[in-house]
């Protein structure tokens, strides 16, 4: 009879509890009162930049950067007073020794690792009743019918994200990749398309105008764009417009009609219907909620 050796799996990072999962769409002058607590918290900037204070030290955090607050560290978060930022904040309990690496760390997060932050939020919304941009949320309530295994998936995503982040900061990859493969050219084409959409957010574009200078076949690029972003090209373009509309609504300088015109919607009613379909709120309701925070 064969003998098998059972290898005990070690945990480099073990997250034992989740405290809060936030996605904030702050107005440009927002500032927290400051707090400290006996668990970890990270702040990740999804749009624009913010100012963080950690035990009295000011730290500027730009889009794509993450900052860790260690347990019992007093911290304050503030918008920069110029542009309304979007921010992820996740707080959790982890006693693993490896977490010491993240003390006082500000790190630029690669896109292939940032996806785990979005996964945590998406799974969190299917598991907990996460209030809209509520900075006073202290306890997340389970949904009456949460997704099967949602809590474990959140734990796994968070641990994978932290381990990948640790690897990216401590391991050096080989530099012998000389040739760019065909898929990488195609991904570069997707990046160029996204750049075109971003700079055209105040205009109208047809699919023919978007794809007129592409090297690859239209059908292939449209499939690849969907795979890389989760959206069709036109859906992504509309999402960019709605994200910009959120910024303008939070800035509270333009009327809803003026925002609709600025973003090149055909008419205010279409803008309102589109905004509600994507966000769940009418523009006026969204403005009221953000200004009340």
PEHUDA-V235356 format. One record per residue. RES is the residue in one small letter. PHI is phi in degrees with one decimal (NA if undefined). PSI is psi as a letter, one per 20 degrees, with the letter a starting at -180 (999 if undefined). OMEGA is omega in degrees with one decimal (NA if undefined). Layout:
# PEHUDA-V235356
res;phi;psi;omega
RES;PHI;PSI;OMEGA
RES;PHI;PSI;OMEGA
This chain:
# PEHUDA-V235356
res;phi;psi;omega
x;NA;p;-178.0
x;-69.5;q;174.9
x;-102.9;p;-180.0
x;-110.7;q;177.2
x;-97.4;p;179.9
x;-94.9;o;-177.1
x;-83.2;p;177.6
x;-74.1;p;-178.1
x;-83.3;p;179.7
x;-91.0;q;177.4
x;-102.9;o;175.6
x;-69.0;g;177.9
x;-131.1;p;-179.6
x;-124.1;o;176.5
x;-86.5;o;-175.0
x;-93.6;h;-179.2
x;-145.5;q;171.8
x;-104.8;p;-178.0
x;-102.4;f;178.4
x;-142.1;q;171.7
x;-129.3;o;-177.4
x;-122.9;q;161.3
x;-130.3;o;-175.7
x;-101.6;p;170.0
x;-113.9;n;-172.6
x;-78.2;q;167.6
x;-82.6;r;-165.4
x;-69.5;i;-179.0
x;-112.3;j;-177.5
x;-67.2;q;174.3
x;-153.1;p;177.7
x;-81.9;r;178.9
x;-77.9;i;-178.0
x;100.2;q;-178.5
x;-160.6;r;169.2
x;-141.4;q;-179.1
x;-155.4;r;-172.9
x;-90.9;k;176.5
x;-143.6;r;-177.9
x;-79.1;q;174.1
x;-147.4;p;170.0
x;-121.9;q;179.4
x;-119.4;p;180.0
x;-124.0;p;-177.3
x;-91.0;o;179.7
x;-92.1;h;-179.3
x;-153.7;q;178.7
x;64.1;b;-179.0
x;-146.4;r;179.2
x;-137.5;r;176.9
x;-113.8;p;178.0
x;-114.0;q;174.4
x;-122.6;p;-179.7
x;-121.0;o;-175.4
x;50.7;l;175.2
x;88.4;i;179.8
x;-91.6;p;179.2
x;-82.8;p;-178.9
x;-133.2;p;175.6
x;-86.7;p;-178.8
x;-117.8;o;-178.0
x;-97.8;r;180.0
x;-53.0;p;178.0
x;87.2;j;-179.8
x;-106.5;q;-178.4
x;-127.5;q;177.8
x;-129.5;p;179.1
x;-102.9;p;172.4
x;-106.9;o;-179.5
x;-74.3;r;179.9
x;-55.3;p;177.0
x;69.9;j;175.7
x;-87.1;p;178.3
x;-75.3;p;-176.3
x;-142.7;q;179.6
x;-131.0;q;178.3
x;-124.9;p;-179.3
x;-143.9;q;170.1
x;-71.7;r;-174.5
x;-84.9;i;179.0
x;80.7;i;-178.3
x;-114.5;g;-176.5
x;-130.8;p;179.1
x;-72.3;p;-176.6
x;-94.9;q;169.8
x;-112.6;p;-169.5
x;-139.8;p;168.5
x;-92.3;p;171.0
x;-133.6;p;178.8
x;-125.2;p;177.9
x;-121.6;q;-170.4
x;-160.3;r;177.6
x;-104.2;p;177.3
x;-149.7;p;-178.1
x;-99.9;j;-176.0
x;-64.7;q;-178.6
x;-59.8;h;-176.6
x;-63.0;h;-179.2
x;-65.1;i;178.8
x;-59.1;h;179.0
x;-59.0;h;-173.2
x;-85.4;i;179.2
x;-61.2;p;178.1
x;60.0;k;-177.2
x;-102.1;p;167.2
x;-113.0;p;-171.2
x;-133.2;p;171.9
x;-84.3;p;-173.6
x;-96.1;p;177.3
x;-66.9;q;-176.2
x;-59.1;h;-177.5
x;-69.9;i;175.4
x;-100.0;h;178.9
x;-60.8;h;-178.2
x;-58.9;h;-179.4
x;-68.5;h;177.0
x;-65.0;g;178.3
x;-64.9;h;177.9
x;-63.6;h;178.0
x;-61.0;g;179.4
x;-63.7;g;-178.0
x;-62.2;g;179.3
x;-70.2;h;177.8
x;-60.9;g;-179.5
x;-69.5;h;177.9
x;-89.3;i;-175.4
x;-115.9;g;-176.5
x;-118.9;q;172.8
x;-85.2;n;-176.2
x;-94.3;o;-177.1
x;-67.8;q;180.0
x;-68.7;o;173.2
x;41.1;l;-178.4
x;-98.6;o;-178.0
x;-70.6;i;-178.9
x;-95.7;j;180.0
x;-64.8;p;-179.3
x;-113.6;h;-179.2
x;-144.8;p;177.8
x;-90.1;p;177.8
x;-92.8;p;174.6
x;-64.9;q;173.1
x;-64.3;q;179.1
x;-63.7;h;176.6
x;-133.2;m;-178.5
x;-69.4;q;177.4
x;-61.2;q;-179.8
x;-59.6;p;177.3
x;72.6;j;-175.1
x;-59.4;g;-178.7
x;-63.7;g;179.8
x;-68.3;h;179.2
x;-65.4;g;176.7
x;-59.8;g;178.1
x;-57.7;g;-177.7
x;-65.6;g;178.2
x;-58.9;g;-177.8
x;-65.7;g;179.1
x;-66.5;g;178.1
x;-63.0;g;178.8
x;-59.3;g;-178.2
x;-66.2;g;179.0
x;-66.5;g;177.7
x;-61.5;h;178.2
x;-64.8;g;177.3
x;-63.4;g;177.6
x;-60.9;g;-176.4
x;-63.1;h;-177.4
x;-94.4;i;-173.9
x;-121.1;i;-178.8
x;-110.3;q;178.3
x;-109.6;p;178.9
x;-82.3;q;175.8
x;-65.3;q;-176.5
x;-118.3;k;-176.5
x;-98.8;j;176.6
x;-85.8;o;-174.2
x;-92.8;g;-174.0
x;-99.4;p;175.9
x;-85.6;p;-177.0
x;-74.7;r;-175.7
x;-59.1;g;-179.6
x;-61.3;h;-179.7
x;-67.9;h;173.8
x;-62.2;g;-179.4
x;-64.8;g;178.1
x;-63.9;h;175.5
x;-61.0;h;177.7
x;-62.4;h;177.1
x;-62.7;g;178.2
x;-60.3;h;178.4
x;-65.6;h;178.0
x;-64.0;g;179.7
x;-62.5;g;178.1
x;-61.8;g;177.9
x;-60.8;g;-179.7
x;-64.4;g;-178.5
x;-64.0;g;-178.1
x;-80.3;i;-178.8
x;-107.0;j;-171.2
x;-63.3;h;179.8
x;-94.2;j;-178.8
x;-124.2;a;171.9
x;-108.3;q;177.4
x;-138.2;q;171.4
x;-98.5;r;178.8
x;-63.1;h;177.1
x;-65.3;g;178.8
x;-67.0;h;-178.6
x;-68.5;h;-172.5
x;-100.5;j;-171.9
x;-65.3;h;-176.6
x;-107.5;j;-178.0
x;-83.2;q;-178.6
x;-83.9;h;-176.2
x;-87.4;r;178.8
x;-62.2;q;-177.0
x;-58.2;g;-176.2
x;-61.4;g;-180.0
x;-64.1;g;-178.3
x;-66.4;h;179.6
x;-65.9;h;176.5
x;-66.0;g;-178.7
x;-65.8;g;178.5
x;-60.2;g;178.5
x;-61.8;g;-179.1
x;-66.7;g;-175.5
x;-76.3;h;-172.4
x;-110.9;h;-175.1
x;85.4;j;-178.5
x;-130.0;q;166.2
x;-70.6;r;-177.2
x;-60.7;g;-177.6
x;-71.5;h;175.3
x;-62.3;g;179.8
x;-64.7;g;179.8
x;-63.2;g;178.2
x;-64.7;h;178.6
x;-61.2;g;177.1
x;-60.6;g;178.8
x;-63.4;g;-179.7
x;-68.8;h;175.6
x;-61.0;g;178.0
x;-68.4;h;177.3
x;-61.6;h;176.8
x;-58.6;g;179.0
x;-59.3;g;-177.5
x;-67.9;h;177.8
x;-67.4;g;179.2
x;-69.4;h;178.1
x;-69.3;h;171.7
x;61.4;k;178.4
x;-103.6;h;-176.4
x;-114.4;q;174.3
x;-74.2;r;179.4
x;-63.3;h;176.9
x;-62.9;g;179.9
x;-65.0;h;177.2
x;-66.4;g;177.4
x;-58.7;g;179.2
x;-65.7;g;-176.9
x;-61.5;h;-178.1
x;-93.3;j;172.0
x;63.2;k;169.4
x;-78.7;q;-175.7
x;-63.1;h;-179.3
x;-156.6;q;-177.7
x;-57.6;h;-179.2
x;-63.0;g;178.5
x;-67.2;h;177.2
x;-61.1;g;-178.5
x;-62.8;g;179.3
x;-63.3;g;179.8
x;-66.3;g;-179.7
x;-60.6;g;-178.8
x;-68.1;h;179.7
x;-62.7;h;-175.9
x;-86.2;h;-173.7
x;-102.6;h;-174.8
x;88.7;i;-179.6
x;-126.8;q;167.0
x;-73.4;q;177.6
x;-56.3;g;-178.9
x;-67.5;h;178.7
x;-67.1;g;178.1
x;-62.5;g;179.4
x;-62.0;g;180.0
x;-61.1;g;-177.5
x;-64.6;g;-178.5
x;-70.3;h;-179.5
x;-75.4;i;178.0
x;-79.2;i;-176.7
x;-72.4;999;NA
